[in-house]
Amino acid sequence: MPDHDAALDEAIRDAGAILGEVLARLIFPDPPTFSVDSPETESPHVTTG
C-alpha cells in the first residue's frame, strides 16, 4: 500500500477548491441584485399584551 503524502493531499484539496470557485463564478457571474428578507432584515413587529 503506498504511503500518503500530506503535502500532495493538501495541494489536491487546494486545487479542487480553486476549480470549484472558478466553476461557480462561470455559472453565476453576477451576484444577486435582489434582497432576501430574513428575520434580521425585516422591521421589528411590536406586539402588545
Residue pairs with C-beta under 8 A, 6 or more apart in sequence:
35 41
